[in-house]
Amino acid sequence: MDFPADMFDLCVMLETIEHLEHPEVVLQRVHKILKPGGWLYISFPNYLHLPWLAVRLLSEWLNRPNWILLQPVDKIYTIFGIKKLVRAAGFEFVKGIGSNYGPPVLHPLEREWMTRGFNRCGMWWLSLHPILKFKKPTTP
């Protein structure tokens, strides 16, 4: 579907970008259809999260695909790579919020106060599924 420029106030891409073959094209399109001052939220599996990275690499090296669920494309990103990709599309990074700090199998044991504590300490960039908030500048 083709939307006119500057139509939307918000775009949410939760656990999507790692499945896109050409994310830069999608991000450029999102930039076009967001209004100036519009918001873009992105979450993704962050491979700076060391427990997940270890499981991901071991599953590939030991040929154990059943250890993780790989999906089509399934690119490996870190917050630094995502920030660079989204900035290249014309957005400004505003802030990051972390979620899921422990190993994936222990996620049910993570309490809200733990997550808030890690975020207050500025450790969002180490979480498994960070949420990054970007803004389309109001001036070109």
N, CA, C and O atoms as a GROMACS GRO file, in nm:
protein
  560
    1MET      N    1   0.084  -0.117   0.000
    1MET     CA    2   0.000   0.000   0.000
    1MET      C    3   0.089   0.124   0.000
    1MET      O    4   0.192   0.128   0.068
    2ASP      N    5   0.050   0.222  -0.076
    2ASP     CA    6   0.128   0.344  -0.087
    2ASP      C    7   0.061   0.455  -0.007
    2ASP      O    8  -0.053   0.493  -0.036
    3PHE      N    9   0.131   0.507   0.094
    3PHE     CA   10   0.078   0.614   0.178
    3PHE      C   11   0.143   0.746   0.138
    3PHE      O   12   0.258   0.748   0.093
    4PRO      N   13   0.070   0.856   0.154
    4PRO     CA   14   0.129   0.986   0.124
    4PRO      C   15   0.236   1.025   0.227
    4PRO      O   16   0.238   0.974   0.339
    5ALA      N   17   0.323   1.114   0.187
    5ALA     CA   18   0.429   1.162   0.277
    5ALA      C   19   0.368   1.234   0.396
    5ALA      O   20   0.260   1.293   0.387
    6ASP      N   21   0.439   1.227   0.509
    6ASP     CA   22   0.402   1.300   0.631
    6ASP      C   23   0.260   1.267   0.679
    6ASP      O   24   0.187   1.357   0.721
    7MET      N   25   0.223   1.140   0.674
    7MET     CA   26   0.086   1.101   0.710
    7MET      C   27   0.073   1.053   0.856
    7MET      O   28  -0.028   1.079   0.921
    8PHE      N   29   0.174   0.984   0.906
    8PHE     CA   30   0.161   0.918   1.036
    8PHE      C   31   0.244   0.986   1.145
    8PHE      O   32   0.346   1.049   1.116
    9ASP      N   33   0.198   0.974   1.270
    9ASP     CA   34   0.270   1.026   1.386
    9ASP      C   35   0.362   0.923   1.448
    9ASP      O   36   0.458   0.960   1.517
   10LEU      N   37   0.336   0.794   1.424
   10LEU     CA   38   0.405   0.688   1.494
   10LEU      C   39   0.420   0.564   1.406
   10LEU      O   40   0.329   0.528   1.332
   11CYS      N   41   0.536   0.501   1.416
   11CYS     CA   42   0.560   0.371   1.353
   11CYS      C   43   0.625   0.282   1.459
   11CYS      O   44   0.720   0.322   1.526
   12VAL      N   45   0.572   0.162   1.473
   12VAL     CA   46   0.624   0.065   1.570
   12VAL      C   47   0.670  -0.059   1.495
   12VAL      O   48   0.592  -0.124   1.426
   13MET      N   49   0.798  -0.090   1.509
   13MET     CA   50   0.857  -0.210   1.446
   13MET      C   51   0.912  -0.299   1.557
   13MET      O   52   1.030  -0.289   1.592
   14LEU      N   53   0.827  -0.384   1.612
   14LEU     CA   54   0.868  -0.472   1.721
   14LEU      C   55   0.908  -0.607   1.666
   14LEU      O   56   0.828  -0.677   1.604
   15GLU      N   57   1.034  -0.644   1.688
   15GLU     CA   58   1.088  -0.774   1.645
   15GLU      C   59   1.064  -0.797   1.495
   15GLU      O   60   1.020  -0.904   1.453
   16THR      N   61   1.093  -0.694   1.416
   16THR     CA   62   1.068  -0.698   1.272
   16THR      C   63   1.195  -0.680   1.191
   16THR      O   64   1.217  -0.752   1.093
   17ILE      N   65   1.278  -0.586   1.229
   17ILE     CA   66   1.388  -0.542   1.144
   17ILE      C   67   1.486  -0.654   1.110
   17ILE      O   68   1.545  -0.654   1.002
   18GLU      N   69   1.503  -0.749   1.202
   18GLU     CA   70   1.597  -0.859   1.178
   18GLU      C   71   1.547  -0.955   1.071
   18GLU      O   72   1.622  -1.042   1.025
   19HIS      N   73   1.421  -0.941   1.030
   19HIS     CA   74   1.364  -1.028   0.928
   19HIS      C   75   1.356  -0.961   0.790
   19HIS      O   76   1.308  -1.021   0.694
   20LEU      N   77   1.401  -0.838   0.782
   20LEU     CA   78   1.394  -0.764   0.656
   20LEU      C   79   1.521  -0.784   0.574
   20LEU      O   80   1.632  -0.769   0.626
   21GLU      N   81   1.502  -0.818   0.448
   21GLU     CA   82   1.619  -0.836   0.362
   21GLU      C   83   1.689  -0.704   0.334
   21GLU      O   84   1.812  -0.698   0.327
   22HIS      N   85   1.612  -0.599   0.319
   22HIS     CA   86   1.667  -0.466   0.290
   22HIS      C   87   1.606  -0.364   0.387
   22HIS      O   88   1.520  -0.285   0.348
   23PRO      N   89   1.650  -0.364   0.512
   23PRO     CA   90   1.590  -0.274   0.611
   23PRO      C   91   1.608  -0.127   0.579
   23PRO      O   92   1.526  -0.044   0.617
   24GLU      N   93   1.716  -0.092   0.510
   24GLU     CA   94   1.739   0.049   0.478
   24GLU      C   95   1.628   0.103   0.388
   24GLU      O   96   1.590   0.219   0.401
   25VAL      N   97   1.575   0.021   0.299
   25VAL     CA   98   1.465   0.064   0.211
   25VAL      C   99   1.338   0.088   0.293
   25VAL      O  100   1.268   0.186   0.272
   26VAL      N  101   1.310  -0.003   0.385
   26VAL     CA  102   1.192   0.010   0.471
   26VAL      C  103   1.204   0.134   0.559
   26VAL      O  104   1.108   0.209   0.574
   27LEU      N  105   1.321   0.156   0.617
   27LEU     CA  106   1.341   0.272   0.705
   27LEU      C  107   1.327   0.404   0.628
   27LEU      O  108   1.274   0.501   0.682
   28GLN      N  109   1.374   0.407   0.505
   28GLN     CA  110   1.359   0.527   0.423
   28GLN      C  111   1.211   0.554   0.394
   28GLN      O  112   1.166   0.669   0.394
   29ARG      N  113   1.137   0.446   0.371
   29ARG     CA  114   0.993   0.459   0.346
   29ARG      C  115   0.920   0.508   0.472
   29ARG      O  116   0.833   0.594   0.464
   30VAL      N  117   0.957   0.452   0.585
   30VAL     CA  118   0.898   0.496   0.712
   30VAL      C  119   0.927   0.643   0.736
   30VAL      O  120   0.840   0.719   0.778
   31HIS      N  121   1.050   0.684   0.708
   31HIS     CA  122   1.088   0.825   0.725
   31HIS      C  123   0.999   0.914   0.638
   31HIS      O  124   0.957   1.022   0.681
   32LYS      N  125   0.971   0.870   0.518
   32LYS     CA  126   0.889   0.950   0.425
   32LYS      C  127   0.746   0.964   0.475
   32LYS      O  128   0.688   1.073   0.466
   33ILE      N  129   0.687   0.858   0.528
   33ILE     CA  130   0.545   0.864   0.565
   33ILE      C  131   0.520   0.917   0.706
   33ILE      O  132   0.407   0.948   0.742
   34LEU      N  133   0.626   0.928   0.788
   34LEU     CA  134   0.610   0.989   0.921
   34LEU      C  135   0.609   1.141   0.909
   34LEU      O  136   0.682   1.200   0.829
   35LYS      N  137   0.526   1.203   0.990
   35LYS     CA  138   0.524   1.349   0.996
   35LYS      C  139   0.652   1.398   1.061
   35LYS      O  140   0.714   1.325   1.138
   36PRO      N  141   0.695   1.521   1.032
   36PRO     CA  142   0.807   1.578   1.106
   36PRO      C  143   0.775   1.576   1.256
   36PRO      O  144   0.666   1.616   1.298
   37GLY      N  145   0.870   1.531   1.336
   37GLY     CA  146   0.847   1.515   1.479
   37GLY      C  147   0.784   1.380   1.514
   37GLY      O  148   0.758   1.352   1.630
   38GLY      N  149   0.760   1.296   1.412
   38GLY     CA  150   0.700   1.164   1.434
   38GLY      C  151   0.798   1.068   1.500
   38GLY      O  152   0.920   1.088   1.496
   39TRP      N  153   0.743   0.964   1.562
   39TRP     CA  154   0.822   0.870   1.641
   39TRP      C  155   0.833   0.734   1.574
   39TRP      O  156   0.739   0.686   1.511
   40LEU      N  157   0.949   0.673   1.590
   40LEU     CA  158   0.974   0.537   1.543
   40LEU      C  159   1.029   0.456   1.660
   40LEU      O  160   1.130   0.494   1.720
   41TYR      N  161   0.962   0.347   1.694
   41TYR     CA  162   1.008   0.256   1.798
   41TYR      C  163   1.050   0.125   1.733
   41TYR      O  164   0.977   0.069   1.651
   42ILE      N  165   1.168   0.076   1.769
   42ILE     CA  166   1.220  -0.048   1.714
   42ILE      C  167   1.269  -0.137   1.828
   42ILE      O  168   1.342  -0.091   1.916
   43SER      N  169   1.228  -0.263   1.826
   43SER     CA  170   1.288  -0.362   1.916
   43SER      C  171   1.337  -0.479   1.831
   43SER      O  172   1.287  -0.502   1.720
   44PHE      N  173   1.434  -0.551   1.883
   44PHE     CA  174   1.500  -0.658   1.807
   44PHE      C  175   1.584  -0.741   1.902
   44PHE      O  176   1.613  -0.696   2.013
   45PRO      N  177   1.624  -0.862   1.862
   45PRO     CA  178   1.717  -0.939   1.945
   45PRO      C  179   1.856  -0.874   1.939
   45PRO      O  180   1.916  -0.866   1.832
   46ASN      N  181   1.904  -0.829   2.052
   46ASN     CA  182   2.030  -0.757   2.061
   46ASN      C  183   2.143  -0.856   2.091
   46ASN      O  184   2.144  -0.919   2.197
   47TYR      N  185   2.237  -0.869   2.000
   47TYR     CA  186   2.342  -0.967   2.020
   47TYR      C  187   2.458  -0.915   2.104
   47TYR      O  188   2.564  -0.977   2.109
   48LEU      N  189   2.439  -0.801   2.170
   48LEU     CA  190   2.530  -0.761   2.278
   48LEU      C  191   2.488  -0.831   2.407
   48LEU      O  192   2.561  -0.828   2.506
   49HIS      N  193   2.371  -0.892   2.405
   49HIS     CA  194   2.324  -0.970   2.519
   49HIS      C  195   2.402  -1.102   2.516
   49HIS      O  196   2.370  -1.192   2.439
   50LEU      N  197   2.502  -1.111   2.599
   50LEU     CA  198   2.600  -1.220   2.590
   50LEU      C  199   2.543  -1.360   2.604
   50LEU      O  200   2.587  -1.449   2.531
   51PRO      N  201   2.448  -1.387   2.695
   51PRO     CA  202   2.395  -1.523   2.700
   51PRO      C  203   2.330  -1.567   2.568
   51PRO      O  204   2.348  -1.680   2.524
   52TRP      N  205   2.254  -1.477   2.506
   52TRP     CA  206   2.189  -1.511   2.380
   52TRP      C  207   2.290  -1.527   2.267
   52TRP      O  208   2.279  -1.618   2.186
   53LEU      N  209   2.388  -1.440   2.262
   53LEU     CA  210   2.492  -1.450   2.160
   53LEU      C  211   2.565  -1.584   2.171
   53LEU      O  212   2.591  -1.649   2.070
   54ALA      N  213   2.597  -1.625   2.292
   54ALA     CA  214   2.667  -1.753   2.312
   54ALA      C  215   2.582  -1.869   2.263
   54ALA      O  216   2.633  -1.958   2.194
   55VAL      N  217   2.454  -1.869   2.297
   55VAL     CA  218   2.365  -1.978   2.252
   55VAL      C  219   2.352  -1.976   2.100
   55VAL      O  220   2.356  -2.081   2.035
   56ARG      N  221   2.338  -1.857   2.043
   56ARG     CA  222   2.323  -1.844   1.897
   56ARG      C  223   2.447  -1.898   1.826
   56ARG      O  224   2.434  -1.978   1.732
   57LEU      N  225   2.566  -1.857   1.869
   57LEU     CA  226   2.689  -1.901   1.803
   57LEU      C  227   2.714  -2.050   1.825
   57LEU      O  228   2.754  -2.120   1.732
   58LEU      N  229   2.692  -2.099   1.946
   58LEU     CA  230   2.711  -2.242   1.972
   58LEU      C  231   2.616  -2.327   1.890
   58LEU      O  232   2.655  -2.432   1.839
   59SER      N  233   2.492  -2.283   1.876
   59SER     CA  234   2.396  -2.361   1.797
   59SER      C  235   2.441  -2.372   1.652
   59SER      O  236   2.421  -2.476   1.588
   60GLU      N  237   2.502  -2.266   1.599
   60GLU     CA  238   2.553  -2.272   1.462
   60GLU      C  239   2.679  -2.356   1.453
   60GLU      O  240   2.691  -2.441   1.365
   61TRP      N  241   2.775  -2.333   1.543
   61TRP     CA  242   2.902  -2.405   1.539
   61TRP      C  243   2.885  -2.555   1.562
   61TRP      O  244   2.955  -2.636   1.501
   62LEU      N  245   2.792  -2.591   1.650
   62LEU     CA  246   2.771  -2.732   1.683
   62LEU      C  247   2.660  -2.797   1.601
   62LEU      O  248   2.621  -2.912   1.624
   63ASN      N  249   2.608  -2.720   1.504
   63ASN     CA  250   2.501  -2.767   1.417
   63ASN      C  251   2.381  -2.817   1.499
   63ASN      O  252   2.333  -2.929   1.479
   64ARG      N  253   2.334  -2.733   1.589
   64ARG     CA  254   2.219  -2.763   1.674
   64ARG      C  255   2.110  -2.657   1.651
   64ARG      O  256   2.083  -2.577   1.740
   65PRO      N  257   2.048  -2.657   1.533
   65PRO     CA  258   1.948  -2.552   1.504
   65PRO      C  259   1.828  -2.556   1.596
   65PRO      O  260   1.757  -2.456   1.609
   66ASN      N  261   1.803  -2.669   1.661
   66ASN     CA  262   1.688  -2.677   1.751
   66ASN      C  263   1.710  -2.601   1.882
   66ASN      O  264   1.616  -2.585   1.959
   67TRP      N  265   1.832  -2.554   1.909
   67TRP     CA  266   1.858  -2.477   2.030
   67TRP      C  267   1.794  -2.339   2.023
   67TRP      O  268   1.759  -2.280   2.126
   68ILE      N  269   1.779  -2.287   1.903
   68ILE     CA  270   1.716  -2.156   1.884
   68ILE      C  271   1.621  -2.166   1.766
   68ILE      O  272   1.628  -2.261   1.688
   69LEU      N  273   1.535  -2.071   1.753
   69LEU     CA  274   1.440  -2.069   1.643
   69LEU      C  275   1.485  -1.964   1.543
   69LEU      O  276   1.464  -1.844   1.563
   70LEU      N  277   1.546  -2.009   1.434
   70LEU     CA  278   1.585  -1.917   1.328
   70LEU      C  279   1.466  -1.899   1.235
   70LEU      O  280   1.394  -1.994   1.206
   71GLN      N  281   1.447  -1.778   1.189
   71GLN     CA  282   1.337  -1.747   1.100
   71GLN      C  283   1.393  -1.688   0.971
   71GLN      O  284   1.513  -1.662   0.963
   72PRO      N  285   1.309  -1.668   0.871
   72PRO     CA  286   1.361  -1.614   0.745
   72PRO      C  287   1.441  -1.485   0.768
   72PRO      O  288   1.402  -1.398   0.845
   73VAL      N  289   1.552  -1.477   0.700
   73VAL     CA  290   1.652  -1.370   0.705
   73VAL      C  291   1.723  -1.371   0.840
   73VAL      O  292   1.840  -1.408   0.846
   74ASP      N  293   1.656  -1.332   0.949
   74ASP     CA  294   1.711  -1.343   1.084
   74ASP      C  295   1.853  -1.289   1.096
   74ASP      O  296   1.946  -1.362   1.130
   75LYS      N  297   1.869  -1.160   1.066
   75LYS     CA  298   2.001  -1.096   1.074
   75LYS      C  299   2.042  -1.073   1.219
   75LYS      O  300   1.958  -1.060   1.308
   76ILE      N  301   2.171  -1.069   1.241
   76ILE     CA  302   2.226  -1.042   1.373
   76ILE      C  303   2.255  -0.893   1.384
   76ILE      O  304   2.332  -0.838   1.304
   77TYR      N  305   2.193  -0.827   1.484
   77TYR     CA  306   2.214  -0.684   1.506
   77TYR      C  307   2.255  -0.658   1.650
   77TYR      O  308   2.228  -0.736   1.741
   78THR      N  309   2.321  -0.545   1.668
   78THR     CA  310   2.346  -0.489   1.802
   78THR      C  311   2.282  -0.351   1.803
   78THR      O  312   2.240  -0.300   1.699
   79ILE      N  313   2.275  -0.290   1.919
   79ILE     CA  314   2.215  -0.157   1.925
   79ILE      C  315   2.296  -0.057   1.842
   79ILE      O  316   2.241   0.038   1.787
   80PHE      N  317   2.427  -0.078   1.834
   80PHE     CA  318   2.511   0.013   1.756
   80PHE      C  319   2.479   0.004   1.607
   80PHE      O  320   2.472   0.106   1.538
   81GLY      N  321   2.459  -0.118   1.558
   81GLY     CA  322   2.424  -0.137   1.418
   81GLY      C  323   2.287  -0.080   1.384
   81GLY      O  324   2.270  -0.017   1.280
   82ILE      N  325   2.191  -0.102   1.473
   82ILE     CA  326   2.056  -0.049   1.449
   82ILE      C  327   2.057   0.104   1.452
   82ILE      O  328   1.997   0.168   1.366
   83LYS      N  329   2.125   0.162   1.550
   83LYS     CA  330   2.130   0.309   1.557
   83LYS      C  331   2.192   0.367   1.430
   83LYS      O  332   2.144   0.467   1.378
   84LYS      N  333   2.297   0.304   1.381
   84LYS     CA  334   2.363   0.352   1.259
   84LYS      C  335   2.269   0.341   1.139
   84LYS      O  336   2.259   0.433   1.058
   85LEU      N  337   2.200   0.228   1.128
   85LEU     CA  338   2.108   0.204   1.017
   85LEU      C  339   1.993   0.305   1.018
   85LEU      O  340   1.955   0.358   0.914
   86VAL      N  341   1.937   0.330   1.135
   86VAL     CA  342   1.822   0.419   1.146
   86VAL      C  343   1.864   0.566   1.129
   86VAL      O  344   1.792   0.645   1.069
   87ARG      N  345   1.980   0.601   1.182
   87ARG     CA  346   2.031   0.738   1.160
   87ARG      C  347   2.055   0.764   1.011
   87ARG      O  348   2.030   0.874   0.963
   88ALA      N  349   2.104   0.663   0.940
   88ALA     CA  350   2.129   0.678   0.795
   88ALA      C  351   1.999   0.705   0.719
   88ALA      O  352   2.001   0.764   0.611
   89ALA      N  353   1.886   0.662   0.776
   89ALA     CA  354   1.756   0.688   0.713
   89ALA      C  355   1.702   0.826   0.751
   89ALA      O  356   1.596   0.864   0.702
   90GLY      N  357   1.773   0.900   0.836
   90GLY     CA  358   1.734   1.037   0.867
   90GLY      C  359   1.672   1.059   1.004
   90GLY      O  360   1.620   1.167   1.031
   91PHE      N  361   1.674   0.958   1.090
   91PHE     CA  362   1.614   0.971   1.223
   91PHE      C  363   1.719   1.010   1.326
   91PHE      O  364   1.838   0.988   1.307
   92GLU      N  365   1.670   1.067   1.437
   92GLU     CA  366   1.755   1.100   1.551
   92GLU      C  367   1.726   1.000   1.663
   92GLU      O  368   1.610   0.972   1.693
   93PHE      N  369   1.831   0.948   1.725
   93PHE     CA  370   1.812   0.857   1.838
   93PHE      C  371   1.773   0.940   1.960
   93PHE      O  372   1.834   1.043   1.987
   94VAL      N  373   1.670   0.894   2.034
   94VAL     CA  374   1.623   0.965   2.152
   94VAL      C  375   1.661   0.890   2.279
   94VAL      O  376   1.721   0.948   2.369
   95LYS      N  377   1.626   0.762   2.286
   95LYS     CA  378   1.661   0.685   2.405
   95LYS      C  379   1.639   0.537   2.384
   95LYS      O  380   1.573   0.495   2.289
   96GLY      N  381   1.695   0.458   2.474
   96GLY     CA  382   1.676   0.314   2.473
   96GLY      C  383   1.616   0.268   2.604
   96GLY      O  384   1.642   0.326   2.710
   97ILE      N  385   1.536   0.163   2.596
   97ILE     CA  386   1.475   0.103   2.713
   97ILE      C  387   1.502  -0.047   2.703
   97ILE      O  388   1.478  -0.108   2.599
   98GLY      N  389   1.552  -0.106   2.811
   98GLY     CA  390   1.585  -0.248   2.808
   98GLY      C  391   1.474  -0.337   2.858
   98GLY      O  392   1.391  -0.296   2.940
   99SER      N  393   1.474  -0.458   2.808
   99SER     CA  394   1.385  -0.563   2.859
   99SER      C  395   1.458  -0.696   2.846
   99SER      O  396   1.541  -0.713   2.758
  100ASN      N  397   1.426  -0.787   2.933
  100ASN     CA  398   1.488  -0.920   2.932
  100ASN      C  399   1.639  -0.912   2.949
  100ASN      O  400   1.713  -0.915   2.850
  101TYR      N  401   1.685  -0.901   3.070
  101TYR     CA  402   1.829  -0.890   3.095
  101TYR      C  403   1.898  -1.023   3.118
  101TYR      O  404   2.018  -1.036   3.092
  102GLY      N  405   1.826  -1.121   3.166
  102GLY     CA  406   1.889  -1.250   3.195
  102GLY      C  407   1.887  -1.342   3.074
  102GLY      O  408   1.840  -1.303   2.967
  103PRO      N  409   1.939  -1.463   3.090
  103PRO     CA  410   1.932  -1.560   2.981
  103PRO      C  411   1.786  -1.586   2.944
  103PRO      O  412   1.699  -1.584   3.032
  104PRO      N  413   1.758  -1.611   2.817
  104PRO     CA  414   1.619  -1.629   2.773
  104PRO      C  415   1.539  -1.732   2.853
  104PRO      O  416   1.421  -1.712   2.879
  105VAL      N  417   1.602  -1.841   2.893
  105VAL     CA  418   1.528  -1.944   2.966
  105VAL      C  419   1.488  -1.898   3.106
  105VAL      O  420   1.397  -1.954   3.166
  106LEU      N  421   1.555  -1.795   3.158
  106LEU     CA  422   1.524  -1.745   3.292
  106LEU      C  423   1.434  -1.621   3.290
  106LEU      O  424   1.406  -1.562   3.394
  107HIS      N  425   1.388  -1.582   3.172
  107HIS     CA  426   1.305  -1.462   3.160
  107HIS      C  427   1.185  -1.463   3.254
  107HIS      O  428   1.153  -1.359   3.312
  108PRO      N  429   1.117  -1.576   3.273
  108PRO     CA  430   1.001  -1.574   3.364
  108PRO      C  431   1.039  -1.536   3.508
  108PRO      O  432   0.952  -1.495   3.585
  109LEU      N  433   1.166  -1.550   3.545
  109LEU     CA  434   1.208  -1.517   3.681
  109LEU      C  435   1.244  -1.370   3.698
  109LEU      O  436   1.257  -1.321   3.810
  110GLU      N  437   1.260  -1.299   3.586
  110GLU     CA  438   1.297  -1.157   3.594
  110GLU      C  439   1.177  -1.075   3.641
  110GLU      O  440   1.069  -1.083   3.583
  111ARG      N  441   1.196  -0.999   3.744
  111ARG     CA  442   1.090  -0.916   3.801
  111ARG      C  443   1.099  -0.774   3.748
  111ARG      O  444   1.205  -0.727   3.706
  112GLU      N  445   0.986  -0.706   3.752
  112GLU     CA  446   0.979  -0.570   3.700
  112GLU      C  447   1.078  -0.479   3.770
  112GLU      O  448   1.140  -0.395   3.704
  113TRP      N  449   1.096  -0.492   3.901
  113TRP     CA  450   1.190  -0.406   3.974
  113TRP      C  451   1.333  -0.428   3.926
  113TRP      O  452   1.414  -0.336   3.927
  114MET      N  453   1.365  -0.551   3.883
  114MET     CA  454   1.500  -0.580   3.830
  114MET      C  455   1.520  -0.505   3.698
  114MET      O  456   1.622  -0.439   3.678
  115THR      N  457   1.422  -0.516   3.610
  115THR     CA  458   1.430  -0.449   3.480
  115THR      C  459   1.443  -0.299   3.498
  115THR      O  460   1.526  -0.235   3.434
  116ARG      N  461   1.360  -0.241   3.585
  116ARG     CA  462   1.368  -0.096   3.612
  116ARG      C  463   1.504  -0.058   3.667
  116ARG      O  464   1.560   0.045   3.630
  117GLY      N  465   1.558  -0.141   3.755
  117GLY     CA  466   1.690  -0.113   3.813
  117GLY      C  467   1.800  -0.112   3.708
  117GLY      O  468   1.885  -0.022   3.707
  118PHE      N  469   1.800  -0.212   3.621
  118PHE     CA  470   1.900  -0.216   3.513
  118PHE      C  471   1.885  -0.094   3.421
  118PHE      O  472   1.985  -0.036   3.379
  119ASN      N  473   1.761  -0.057   3.391
  119ASN     CA  474   1.740   0.060   3.305
  119ASN      C  475   1.786   0.189   3.373
  119ASN      O  476   1.844   0.275   3.307
  120ARG      N  477   1.761   0.203   3.502
  120ARG     CA  478   1.808   0.321   3.575
  120ARG      C  479   1.959   0.332   3.574
  120ARG      O  480   2.015   0.441   3.574
  121CYS      N  481   2.026   0.217   3.572
  121CYS     CA  482   2.173   0.214   3.568
  121CYS      C  483   2.226   0.236   3.426
  121CYS      O  484   2.348   0.234   3.406
  122GLY      N  485   2.138   0.255   3.330
  122GLY     CA  486   2.180   0.279   3.192
  122GLY      C  487   2.228   0.154   3.119
  122GLY      O  488   2.305   0.163   3.023
  123MET      N  489   2.184   0.037   3.163
  123MET     CA  490   2.230  -0.088   3.102
  123MET      C  491   2.138  -0.140   2.993
  123MET      O  492   2.151  -0.255   2.950
  124TRP      N  493   2.046  -0.057   2.946
  124TRP     CA  494   1.949  -0.099   2.845
  124TRP      C  495   2.017  -0.159   2.722
  124TRP      O  496   1.960  -0.248   2.658
  125TRP      N  497   2.134  -0.113   2.690
  125TRP     CA  498   2.204  -0.158   2.568
  125TRP      C  499   2.253  -0.302   2.578
  125TRP      O  500   2.294  -0.360   2.477
  126LEU      N  501   2.248  -0.362   2.698
  126LEU     CA  502   2.286  -0.502   2.715
  126LEU      C  503   2.165  -0.596   2.722
  126LEU      O  504   2.182  -0.717   2.734
  127SER      N  505   2.045  -0.541   2.715
  127SER     CA  506   1.926  -0.626   2.727
  127SER      C  507   1.904  -0.707   2.600
  127SER      O  508   1.954  -0.671   2.492
  128LEU      N  509   1.830  -0.815   2.613
  128LEU     CA  510   1.804  -0.903   2.498
  128LEU      C  511   1.715  -0.836   2.395
  128LEU      O  512   1.738  -0.850   2.275
  129HIS      N  513   1.613  -0.765   2.440
  129HIS     CA  514   1.520  -0.700   2.348
  129HIS      C  515   1.505  -0.553   2.383
  129HIS      O  516   1.403  -0.512   2.439
  130PRO      N  517   1.606  -0.472   2.350
  130PRO     CA  518   1.592  -0.329   2.378
  130PRO      C  519   1.486  -0.267   2.288
  130PRO      O  520   1.460  -0.315   2.177
  131ILE      N  521   1.428  -0.161   2.337
  131ILE     CA  522   1.334  -0.082   2.258
  131ILE      C  523   1.403   0.052   2.235
  131ILE      O  524   1.434   0.124   2.330
  132LEU      N  525   1.426   0.085   2.109
  132LEU     CA  526   1.494   0.210   2.075
  132LEU      C  527   1.392   0.309   2.023
  132LEU      O  528   1.307   0.276   1.940
  133LYS      N  529   1.401   0.431   2.073
  133LYS     CA  530   1.308   0.537   2.036
  133LYS      C  531   1.382   0.637   1.948
  133LYS      O  532   1.485   0.692   1.986
  134PHE      N  533   1.327   0.661   1.829
  134PHE     CA  534   1.384   0.756   1.734
  134PHE      C  535   1.279   0.861   1.698
  134PHE      O  536   1.159   0.839   1.713
  135LYS      N  537   1.327   0.976   1.652
  135LYS     CA  538   1.238   1.084   1.612
  135LYS      C  539   1.277   1.134   1.474
  135LYS      O  540   1.395   1.145   1.441
  136LYS      N  541   1.176   1.162   1.393
  136LYS     CA  542   1.202   1.227   1.265
  136LYS      C  543   1.219   1.375   1.294
  136LYS      O  544   1.131   1.437   1.353
  137PRO      N  545   1.331   1.433   1.253
  137PRO     CA  546   1.353   1.576   1.281
  137PRO      C  547   1.241   1.664   1.226
  137PRO      O  548   1.178   1.631   1.125
  138THR      N  549   1.218   1.774   1.294
  138THR     CA  550   1.113   1.867   1.247
  138THR      C  551   1.163   1.956   1.134
  138THR      O  552   1.083   2.012   1.060
  139THR      N  553   1.295   1.969   1.121
  139THR     CA  554   1.351   2.044   1.010
  139THR      C  555   1.441   1.952   0.929
  139THR      O  556   1.514   1.872   0.987
  140PRO      N  557   1.437   1.962   0.797
  140PRO     CA  558   1.518   1.871   0.713
  140PRO      C  559   1.667   1.894   0.724
  140PRO      O  560   1.745   1.825   0.659
   0.00000   0.00000   0.00000
